Amino acid sequence: MVEIVNADYIAFAEVAGVSRRKLIMKHLMKPSFIPSLTVYGLQVASLLGNAFIIENIFRINGFSQYALNVILNKDPYGIVAVTVIFGIMFSVINTLVDIGVAMLDPRIRLRGGE
């Protein structure tokens, strides 16, 4: 947000008479939230990866514990299933982040016919 405050379009909006509340909410908060949303998506992916460590340390029976047992027992079908499920979870999370970013920044939306 600190970088955006000095942007030309913010100065123009102030001169044009945009209210302070609208200036902050629409012109400052919206563009500032895009990098935060991207980092949150990466953090969720990191949490899924760290679940292996947490479940192993605290002996919690969960999906990551199952995945670890499948890998140690060299069960190829289980390994494929775990890999596909984790891949789907990562894909869904990344798709939701991309949709959120597209909603916040109309410049990166796909246009039909181009």
C-alpha positions in Angstrom: 0.0 0.0 0.0 2.9 2.3 0.7 4.1 2.0 -3.0 0.6 2.7 -4.3 0.0 5.9 -2.3 2.4 7.8 -4.4 1.0 6.6 -7.7 -0.3 9.2 -10.2 -3.8 7.8 -10.4 -4.2 8.3 -6.6 -3.2 12.0 -6.9 -5.6 12.3 -9.8 -8.4 10.8 -7.8 -7.8 13.2 -4.9 -7.8 16.2 -7.3 -11.0 14.8 -8.9 -12.8 15.0 -5.6 -13.1 11.3 -4.7 -14.0 10.9 -1.1 -11.3 9.7 1.3 -13.2 6.5 2.2 -13.7 5.5 -1.5 -10.1 6.4 -2.3 -8.8 4.1 0.4 -11.2 1.2 -0.2 -11.3 1.2 -4.0 -8.0 2.7 -5.1 -5.7 1.7 -2.3 -7.0 -1.5 -0.7 -8.0 -3.4 -3.8 -4.6 -3.3 -5.6 -2.8 -3.9 -2.3 -4.7 -7.1 -1.5 -3.5 -8.9 -4.7 0.0 -9.8 -3.5 -1.4 -10.7 -0.1 -3.9 -13.1 -1.7 -1.1 -14.7 -3.7 1.0 -15.2 -0.6 -2.0 -16.7 1.3 -2.4 -19.2 -1.5 1.3 -20.2 -1.2 0.9 -20.5 2.5 -2.0 -22.9 2.2 0.1 -25.0 -0.2 2.9 -24.9 2.4 0.5 -26.1 5.1 -0.5 -29.1 3.1 3.2 -30.0 2.6 4.0 -29.5 6.3 1.1 -31.8 7.3 3.5 -34.7 6.8 5.8 -33.4 9.4 3.1 -32.4 11.9 1.3 -35.7 11.7 4.5 -37.6 12.0 5.7 -35.7 15.1 2.5 -35.8 17.0 1.4 -39.3 15.8 -1.9 -38.0 14.4 -3.7 -40.4 12.0 -4.6 -38.4 9.0 -4.2 -38.3 5.2 -0.5 -37.4 5.4 0.1 -40.3 7.8 -1.6 -42.6 5.3 0.5 -41.2 2.5 3.7 -41.9 4.5 2.6 -45.5 5.2 1.8 -46.0 1.5 5.2 -44.7 0.5 7.1 -46.8 3.1 5.1 -49.9 2.1 5.8 -49.2 -1.6 2.2 -49.5 -2.7 2.1 -48.1 -6.2 -1.7 -47.6 -6.4 -1.7 -45.8 -3.0 1.1 -43.6 -4.1 -0.7 -42.7 -7.3 -3.9 -42.0 -5.4 -2.2 -39.8 -2.8 -0.3 -37.9 -5.6 -3.5 -37.3 -7.5 -5.4 -36.1 -4.4 -2.7 -33.7 -3.4 -2.4 -32.5 -7.0 -6.1 -31.8 -7.1 -6.0 -29.9 -3.8 -3.1 -27.7 -5.1 -4.9 -27.1 -8.4 -8.2 -26.1 -6.6 -6.3 -23.8 -4.3 -4.4 -22.1 -7.1 -7.6 -21.8 -9.2 -9.4 -20.1 -6.3 -6.5 -17.7 -5.8 -6.4 -16.9 -9.5 -10.2 -16.3 -9.5 -9.8 -14.0 -6.5 -7.0 -12.1 -8.2 -9.0 -11.7 -11.4 -12.0 -10.4 -9.4 -9.7 -7.8 -7.7 -7.8 -6.7 -10.9 -9.9 -6.5 -14.1 -6.8 -6.0 -16.2 -5.9 -9.7 -15.9 -9.3 -11.2 -16.8 -9.5 -13.2 -19.9 -11.5 -11.6 -22.7 -13.5 -13.8 -25.0 -12.7 -13.6 -28.7 -9.0 -12.6 -28.3 
